[in-house]
Amino acid sequence: MCDNQLINNPIFELLQYDGYAKIPDFAWEAIERIRTEIFDFLTKISENSYVLTNCLADTEKDRELYRKVKNIAEKRGSLFVPVQIRVNKQEHLTRLTRPDRRKRWKSIDPQDAEDNGPLIAISHPNALEIDASALSSEDAAQAIINHIKCLLSDTSPSKSVRGHR
């Protein structure tokens, strides 16, 4: 698992991020450099499979981040499966404000549950969209695993995929 917090947390921990404060621009610049190094590293390890997570807005910066992740899969010869997980506004607020999120330096500010605009639109043959409003994290993960198993069973010998276990 290479979630966005794995990339963000070295900087968030150094800032002692409280879950509410605005993250300064210079911190995001450092996080971008960390992300670049991690993405480069991931292109060199084809024997493992990885899950990368992030909430991507419909902005050019986030569309570019999506393209970078897609590029990693292509360079590795790996199956690329973009997953969009959606939750309703009330469930988002409930999940976002759970105090245990602070242990991972995540925001717990209810203001962050406000609509900040549309999320990135993804059009890809392997894409999966899940409404997880009423799903446990285990059930959502199982739906993703089932989707990947279906994709892998549809893979013909001419479309072999490296890096899957």
Phi, psi and omega in degrees: 000125177235073182280165183301333179291328176301322180282319184284326194298328176302320180283316180299322179292318178297327177282346189055050182303128185266002181091355182233323189297153173287134178279127182292152182304320182297331177290318178297326177295319178294319178299320178299320178294320177297314181301317180301316179295318180295316179299318177298317179300316182296332179291344184264356183240093184267350183278346178251152173259148182228148172248123177248135182237150174184153173262115186251122178277165179277071178231159179298321180300315181285329174295323177294320177299317176302314180297323178296318180293317177300320178299321178303311181299317180297315180297326181278344187072031184257157174292130179255122182231095176284131182238127175251117178255124180243148172223154178289167187300317181294317179294322177300315179298316180300312182291318183296327186264008176296126183301332182294345177296333181296333179299335179253019176062032179266156177296140172234016182281119180303335178299332180288350177276350179294152180294116180256024180105176184288153174276163180301140175270129182243126175238104182209140183299336180264003186296149176226134175241131182233132168267107185261016182305322182248014182255145170286163178298326178295317180293320178296316178298320180295322177298320179293315179300316179298319178299314180296319178300319177297317179297318181291325179288338177273356183282119179278164179304328180286347179243039184299151184238127176271157169085019180246141177226000000 
